[in-house]
Amino acid sequence: MGPQMVMALVAVVLVTGPRGVSAQHEGEEAQLEQRRAQRRQLRVVCEGARAREGLGRSRGGLTSKIHLAADRRMRVLAHAVSPGQRADPRGFDPVMTRLRILRKGPGRPRTRPDVLLADKAYSSAGIRAHLRRRGIKAVIPVKDDQAAARAKKGSRGGRPPVFDEVTYCDRNTVERAVARLKRFRGVALRTDKRLYVYNGTLTVAAISLWLRDLTRQAR
């Protein structure tokens, strides 16, 4: 069995923006409404600029979310960065597109793992159909609401997806890969403002983990 791909993400909570104060006079109300419109327009521009840099707004301030794929040996295979408030499945396609697995012999790198391990956040019909089309075994638990909806339909709901609980136990490797990446201060705190610089920091940290693993094998 080839290297397994798993995904590990972090969830954040959004809050609303500041509200304006009502005015008593029509002239003041018109001025306030114009200022509100300007602030809304500026907020949209700022949010778009932050999203391009992989930054999102939450209660804790500006946050980023790392979408990660790792093998059983806790080596990073691919990663992507998005604003912190984005849903977890939004990072599935970028990570799968960047996935490259070197072969032991000659030939181009593989772009398709044998097995994919992920949590319930990735239990969607679209993701399962994508994996089935590419011949990748999906080891993803079913959400409770999906199971309830299928049971409510009875025989028309079809069979539930096959779930290998024993293989799913290996999903802890990606959590441990994230813990190793967080040892690098630049990755854990994201001190880089620009997205391309932060992606470079993540790449250097991932290369360092690969080199440490190769050094252990040589001993």
Secondary structure per residue as TSV (DSSP state, phi and psi in degrees):
chain	resnum	aa	ss	phi	psi
A	1	M	-	360.0	132.5
A	2	G	-	-75.3	-176.5
A	3	P	-	-62.6	144.7
A	4	Q	-	-100.5	141.1
A	5	M	E	-103.7	130.1
A	6	V	E	-132.4	159.2
A	7	M	E	-120.8	138.0
A	8	A	E	-135.2	123.8
A	9	L	-	-133.0	169.9
A	10	V	-	-123.9	138.1
A	11	A	-	-100.8	144.1
A	12	V	-	-132.4	171.3
A	13	V	-	-119.9	136.8
A	14	L	-	-89.6	154.5
A	15	V	-	-129.9	158.6
A	16	T	-	-79.4	163.7
A	17	G	-	-81.0	177.3
A	18	P	-	-68.1	146.9
A	19	R	-	-99.6	150.6
A	20	G	-	-80.4	169.9
A	21	V	-	-109.1	131.8
A	22	S	-	-71.1	153.8
A	23	A	-	-116.9	158.5
A	24	Q	S	-87.1	-37.1
A	25	H	S	-95.0	152.2
A	26	E	H	-64.8	-39.2
A	27	G	H	-63.5	-44.1
A	28	E	H	-67.1	-36.8
A	29	E	H	-64.1	-40.1
A	30	A	H	-64.9	-42.5
A	31	Q	H	-64.2	-41.9
A	32	L	H	-64.8	-39.4
A	33	E	H	-65.0	-37.6
A	34	Q	H	-65.8	-40.8
A	35	R	H	-65.9	-39.2
A	36	R	H	-61.4	-42.7
A	37	A	H	-62.8	-40.8
A	38	Q	H	-64.8	-41.2
A	39	R	H	-65.6	-39.9
A	40	R	H	-63.3	-42.3
A	41	Q	H	-64.6	-42.6
A	42	L	H	-65.5	-36.5
A	43	R	H	-64.8	-39.5
A	44	V	H	-64.6	-42.0
A	45	V	H	-63.8	-44.2
A	46	C	H	-65.6	-41.7
A	47	E	H	-64.5	-38.3
A	48	G	H	-64.6	-41.0
A	49	A	H	-65.7	-41.0
A	50	R	H	-66.5	-37.5
A	51	A	H	-64.2	-36.3
A	52	R	H	-66.2	-24.7
A	53	E	T	-97.0	9.7
A	54	G	T	72.1	30.4
A	55	L	-	-116.1	139.7
A	56	G	E	-133.5	158.7
A	57	R	E	-99.1	133.9
A	58	S	E	-146.7	-174.4
A	59	R	T	-62.1	-30.6
A	60	G	T	-84.2	1.3
A	61	G	E	109.1	-146.8
A	62	L	E	-79.0	130.5
A	63	T	E	-134.2	157.3
A	64	S	E	-129.5	155.2
A	65	K	E	-123.0	129.0
A	66	I	E	-100.3	123.5
A	67	H	E	-98.4	123.9
A	68	L	E	-130.0	141.5
A	69	A	E	-122.7	132.3
A	70	A	E	-141.1	157.2
A	71	D	-	-94.5	-172.9
A	72	R	T	-67.4	-19.4
A	73	R	T	-96.3	18.1
A	74	M	-	62.3	33.0
A	75	R	-	-102.1	132.9
A	76	V	E	-71.9	126.7
A	77	L	E	-98.6	-36.8
A	78	A	E	-161.0	154.6
A	79	H	E	-151.2	158.7
A	80	A	E	-149.0	154.2
A	81	V	E	-122.1	137.0
A	82	S	E	-139.9	166.6
A	83	P	E	-57.9	148.4
A	84	G	T	-62.8	-24.7
A	85	Q	T	-88.8	-2.6
A	86	R	S	-68.7	147.4
A	87	A	-	-67.7	151.1
A	88	D	G	-58.5	-45.2
A	89	P	G	-63.3	-15.9
A	90	R	G	-63.9	-22.6
A	91	G	G	-91.2	0.8
A	92	F	H	-66.1	-52.1
A	93	D	H	-63.4	-45.9
A	94	P	H	-59.4	-39.9
A	95	V	H	-68.1	-44.3
A	96	M	H	-63.8	-33.9
A	97	T	H	-68.5	-35.8
A	98	R	H	-88.7	-2.5
A	99	L	-	-69.5	126.0
A	100	R	-	-138.6	124.4
A	101	I	B	-120.5	116.8
A	102	L	-	-66.9	142.7
A	103	R	-	-87.7	155.3
A	104	K	S	-71.3	-33.8
A	105	G	S	-104.7	-162.2
A	106	P	S	-71.4	162.2
A	107	G	S	122.9	165.2
A	108	R	-	-71.2	154.9
A	109	P	-	-60.8	147.0
A	110	R	B	-74.8	144.2
A	111	T	S	-115.0	8.9
A	112	R	-	-136.8	112.5
A	113	P	-	-75.2	166.9
A	114	D	S	-76.9	-40.4
A	115	V	E	-135.4	142.5
A	116	L	E	-121.2	124.1
A	117	L	E	-107.1	131.0
A	118	A	-	-153.6	162.8
A	119	D	-	-86.8	-173.4
A	120	K	G	-63.5	-21.9
A	121	A	G	-60.8	-25.2
A	122	Y	G	-98.5	12.5
A	123	S	-	-85.1	77.0
A	124	S	-	-128.0	156.6
A	125	A	H	-64.0	-36.8
A	126	G	H	-65.1	-44.9
A	127	I	H	-67.4	-42.7
A	128	R	H	-63.9	-38.5
A	129	A	H	-66.5	-39.0
A	130	H	H	-61.7	-45.8
A	131	L	H	-67.4	-39.4
A	132	R	H	-65.0	-39.1
A	133	R	H	-65.1	-34.1
A	134	R	T	-92.0	1.4
A	135	G	T	74.0	30.4
A	136	I	-	-102.6	128.3
A	137	K	E	-72.7	123.8
A	138	A	E	-97.1	123.9
A	139	V	E	-115.1	82.8
A	140	I	-	-131.6	123.3
A	141	P	-	-66.3	151.0
A	142	V	-	-86.4	139.3
A	143	K	-	-67.1	152.7
A	144	D	H	-63.6	-40.1
A	145	D	H	-68.8	-33.2
A	146	Q	H	-67.8	-41.7
A	147	A	H	-65.0	-39.0
A	148	A	H	-66.8	-40.0
A	149	A	H	-65.6	-37.9
A	150	R	H	-67.7	-41.5
A	151	A	H	-66.4	-33.1
A	152	K	H	-66.2	-31.7
A	153	K	H	-78.0	-13.8
A	154	G	G	71.8	-134.5
A	155	S	G	-68.0	-23.5
A	156	R	G	-73.0	-15.5
A	157	G	G	-75.3	-15.7
A	158	G	-	80.4	178.5
A	159	R	-	-80.9	145.0
A	160	P	-	-71.1	154.4
A	161	P	-	-61.2	145.4
A	162	V	-	-68.8	133.5
A	163	F	-	-130.6	119.7
A	164	D	-	-94.4	101.3
A	165	E	H	-67.2	-34.6
A	166	V	H	-65.8	-46.8
A	167	T	H	-66.1	-33.5
A	168	Y	H	-64.2	-21.9
A	169	C	G	-62.2	-21.6
A	170	D	G	-78.4	-1.4
A	171	R	G	-67.2	-15.8
A	172	N	H	-65.0	-17.1
A	173	T	H	-64.4	-35.2
A	174	V	H	-72.6	-33.3
A	175	E	H	-64.2	-39.4
A	176	R	H	-70.6	-31.7
A	177	A	H	-64.9	-39.7
A	178	V	H	-63.4	-41.6
A	179	A	H	-61.7	-37.3
A	180	R	H	-68.6	-38.4
A	181	L	H	-65.1	-34.1
A	182	K	T	-70.7	-10.1
A	183	R	T	-67.1	-22.8
A	184	F	S	-85.0	119.3
A	185	R	H	-61.6	-38.1
A	186	G	H	-63.8	-29.8
A	187	V	H	-78.1	-44.5
A	188	A	H	-68.8	-37.6
A	189	L	H	-100.3	-13.0
A	190	R	T	44.7	72.2
A	191	T	-	-80.5	-6.7
A	192	D	-	-88.2	128.3
A	193	K	-	-78.4	-45.6
A	194	R	S	-81.4	144.2
A	195	L	H	-66.7	-40.6
A	196	Y	H	-66.5	-29.8
A	197	V	H	-71.6	-41.6
A	198	Y	H	-66.6	-37.6
A	199	N	H	-61.8	-37.2
A	200	G	H	-64.7	-39.1
A	201	T	H	-62.6	-43.3
A	202	L	H	-63.4	-40.5
A	203	T	H	-64.6	-43.4
A	204	V	H	-63.4	-41.2
A	205	A	H	-64.2	-40.2
A	206	A	H	-65.7	-40.5
A	207	I	H	-62.8	-39.4
A	208	S	H	-61.6	-40.6
A	209	L	H	-65.0	-39.0
A	210	W	H	-64.4	-43.6
A	211	L	H	-64.3	-38.2
A	212	R	H	-64.6	-38.6
A	213	D	H	-66.8	-39.5
A	214	L	H	-67.0	-36.0
A	215	T	H	-65.1	-38.3
A	216	R	H	-65.1	-38.1
A	217	Q	H	-67.2	-32.8
A	218	A	H	-73.4	-19.8
A	219	R	-	-74.6	360.0
